[in-house]
Amino acid sequence: MSLSVDVFVVGANGERQIQDVPDGCADSAGFESWRTRVWGSQMVRSLGASFFPVLADADLQVDPEQVPALLRECLLLRENLEKIVAGIEPVRTTTDYRAAISDRLAIIEDAARRGLAMGGGVLIW
């Protein structure tokens, strides 16, 4: 299993409506094990991240008004990739981890920008 990232809008009835992933866009936010191994890791928490650590225990719903803060948190993680990678128990090379995490952050950032553009939120599940 893997984590997915989707954009949602809130319908007139107040229900979350997941939007289709546009052609040419990806929706992978990492492997299921990344909930605790990467996004919910002690290193990510120590950086002051508040959104990503939620994934250690639950799916993450970022409401539309919180999307700019999610983008700032993505930047925080991106700026600290070396620290995050250093804190992960090595199963791959650090170069592989750095690239994989950077790629997944780019996918999440893309979804967040799409959500921001349409007044929607982001769901990582």
Protein Blocks (a to p, Z undefined) as FASTA:
>chain_A
ZZddddddddfkopacdddddehiacbebjfklmmmmmmmmklmmnopaklmmmmmmccd
ddfklmmmmmmmmmmmmmmmmmmmmmpccfbdfklmmmmmmmmmmmmmmmmmmmmmnopa
cddZZ
